[in-house]
Amino acid sequence: MRKSPKFSPEVVERAVRMVFEAKDQYPSQWAAIESIAGKIGCTAETLRRWVRQAERDQGLREGPTTAEQQRVKELEREVRELRRANEILKLASAFFALAGSTAASSRERVRRAAPRALRGRADLQGVAGRPGGGTQAAGPTA
């Protein structure tokens, strides 16, 4: 199915106005719509939908107005965005709840310990100041 070209709001308004003005010249509104649709270059069904919407906007026909339809679209878009945000927050909440349960048992290890001096052969001078350092005997004493 091929999509027909879009018509500007001015063309739509002019076509609808032509139908309203010409309805007395034709036996029915549908006859007026068919005649004017050929002149405008759109299908009769498209023009009929434009006329029906204009009648709703003017209060001549039951149904939602264009402004109400636009508001419903905006609210539906907002609901979709909020549901998406809620889903993300639920996933994040579950993730942090799992991560928080393991961190609670080891609260002391939340931050890295400060780096300490290396202990090795180069650090032999500091052995005497450490607990248990420098008290080892080289061998059995008699």
N, C-alpha and C positions, 0 to 999 in steps of 0.2 A: 504494500500500500504506500503510495507516494504522498508525502506531506505537501500540502498546498502552501503557497507563499503567504507570509504574514501580511496583514493589512494594518495600516497605521490607525491609531485611535480616531483620527479625524475622518478617515474614510468610513470606518464603522459607524461613527456618529452621523455622518451625512447620509449613509444608506438607510439607517434606522429612521431618521427624520423623513426621508423620502417615502418610506413605507407608511409612516403615520399620516403624511400629507396626502398620499395617493389612495388611501384605503376606500374613499368614497367613489373613486373612479373605476373600481374593479368590483366584481360580484362578491369576492371574498378576500380576506387578508392574504391567504395563500396565493391567490392569483396575482396580487400586487407584489408579493415577495418574489414569485417566479419571474415576473417581468423586470423588476429592479435588479435582481441578482444577475441576470444576463447583461444588464448595462454596466454593473459594477465590476463584473469579472469574477464573481465567487459563485459557489453553489447555492441553490435555493435553501438547502438545509442549514448551511452556515449562516445565511442571512436570517433564517427563522430563529436560530439560537440567539443571535444578536438582538432580535426584536423581543424575544421572550425575556431576555435578561434586562433589557431596557424597561419593559413593562414591570418587572419585579422591582427595579430601582425606583420607578415612579410610583410604586404602590398600587398599580393596576392589577397585579397578579400576585398570588401567594408564593412564598419561597424566599430564600436568602438573597439579600442584595449583594451587589459587587463588593461593597465595603465589608459586609459580614463574611463573605467567602474569603476575602483577603485576610481578615482577622483570624479565621479558622486555620488558614494555611500557616500563618505566623505562629499560632499557638501549637499546632502540630509539629512544626519545626523545632520550637522551643522544648516541647515534650521529648522529642527524639534526642536533642542535645543533652537534656537533663538525665534521661535514662542512660545515655552513653557515659556521662560523667559519674552517675551512681555506680555503674558497673565497674568503672576504673577504680573508684574509691573502695568498693567492696573487695576487689582483687588486692589493692594496696593494703587495706586493713588486714586481710588474711595473711598477706606476706609479712607485714610487720609484726603481727601477732605471733607468728612462728619464730621470727627472728628475735623477738623480745623474750620469748620463753627460754631460749638458750642463753641469752645475755644475762638474765636475772640470776642464774646460778653462779656466774663468774663476773660479778660487778667490778671486782678489782682489776680485771683485765680489759676494761673498756678502752683504756689508753695504752699506748706502747710505753714500756719502761724506758727510762733515760739510758742512753748508752753508757756502758761502764768501761773502765780501763781494761785493756787486754791482759790476760794472764798467760804468761809463757816464759820462755827463757830470758827474754829481754826485761821481764818484770821481776827479776830476782831480788832487787833492792827492797821491794815492798813486802816481802814474805814475812819479815819479822813483825810487822804491824797487823797482820791478819790473824784471825782466830785459828789456833792450831799451827800457825806458821812459825818456823824457826825453833820449835820445841822437839822436833824429831832428832833422834840421835843417829850418828853415822854408823853406829854399831853397838854391840852390847858393852856396857860399862862395867868395870869390875870394882 
